[in-house]
Amino acid sequence: MAVINSYEAVFVISLKQGEEAVAELVNKFKSRIERHATVESVDEWGKRKLSYPINKETDAYYVLFNFKSDAEFPADLDRRAKITDGVLRSMIIKKDA
């Protein structure tokens, strides 16, 4: 039986492609998490100023996902975030029980 852990994932999404592309990426990752894990909450922080420019961008859209899944899924989610155009940065951490 797989051990279920709590995780939180933050995605920093580029605003270059427009608001529709941002919403599409948020929905893409949300549906992926729903298919492979239990979503506890989705907190869209919205447009924020970056601390330093990333790819010559100074603003980005932030989204926080809280979910529960087995130990293998976060690695797959992180890999997909890194190869997805429009995701500037991502971080997935395991919460303490």
C-alpha positions in Angstrom: 0.0 0.0 0.0 1.3 3.4 -1.0 2.1 6.0 1.7 0.1 9.2 1.2 1.9 12.5 2.0 0.9 16.2 2.0 2.6 18.5 -0.5 2.5 22.1 -1.6 3.5 23.3 -5.0 4.1 26.8 -6.1 4.2 27.7 -9.8 5.5 31.0 -11.2 3.9 31.5 -14.6 5.0 33.9 -17.3 2.6 36.7 -18.3 4.1 37.1 -21.9 1.4 35.0 -23.5 -1.5 36.8 -21.9 -4.2 36.0 -19.3 -5.8 33.2 -21.3 -2.5 31.3 -21.5 -2.0 31.7 -17.7 -5.5 30.4 -17.0 -4.9 27.5 -19.4 -1.7 26.5 -17.6 -3.3 26.8 -14.2 -6.2 24.5 -15.3 -3.7 22.1 -17.0 -1.7 21.6 -13.7 -4.9 21.5 -11.6 -6.4 18.8 -13.7 -3.2 16.8 -13.7 -3.0 17.0 -9.9 -6.7 16.0 -9.6 -6.1 12.9 -11.8 -3.1 11.7 -9.7 -3.7 13.2 -6.2 -6.3 14.7 -3.9 -6.4 18.5 -4.2 -6.9 20.2 -0.9 -6.8 23.8 -2.1 -5.8 26.0 -5.0 -4.7 29.5 -4.0 -4.2 31.8 -6.9 -2.0 34.7 -5.6 -2.3 36.5 -9.0 0.2 38.9 -10.6 3.2 39.8 -8.5 6.5 41.5 -9.0 9.5 39.2 -9.1 12.4 39.8 -6.8 14.7 39.7 -9.8 14.1 39.4 -13.5 13.7 35.9 -15.0 14.0 35.7 -18.7 13.8 39.5 -18.8 10.4 39.4 -17.1 9.7 41.4 -14.0 6.1 40.3 -13.2 4.6 36.8 -13.1 1.5 35.0 -12.0 1.7 32.9 -8.8 -0.3 29.8 -8.0 -0.2 27.6 -4.8 -1.5 24.0 -4.9 -2.0 21.9 -1.7 -2.5 18.2 -2.4 -2.0 14.7 -1.0 -0.5 12.0 -3.1 1.9 9.1 -3.1 5.7 9.7 -3.1 6.2 9.2 -6.9 3.7 11.8 -8.2 5.6 15.0 -7.1 8.7 14.1 -9.1 6.6 13.6 -12.2 4.8 16.9 -11.6 8.1 18.7 -11.1 9.5 17.2 -14.3 6.5 18.3 -16.3 6.6 21.8 -14.8 10.3 22.2 -15.9 9.5 21.3 -19.5 6.3 23.3 -19.8 6.6 26.6 -21.7 5.4 29.5 -19.7 6.4 28.1 -16.3 9.3 30.3 -15.1 9.9 28.6 -11.8 8.2 25.8 -9.7 8.8 24.3 -6.3 7.2 21.3 -4.7 7.8 20.6 -1.0 6.6 17.8 1.3 4.7 19.2 4.3 5.4 17.8 7.8 2.7 15.4 9.0 
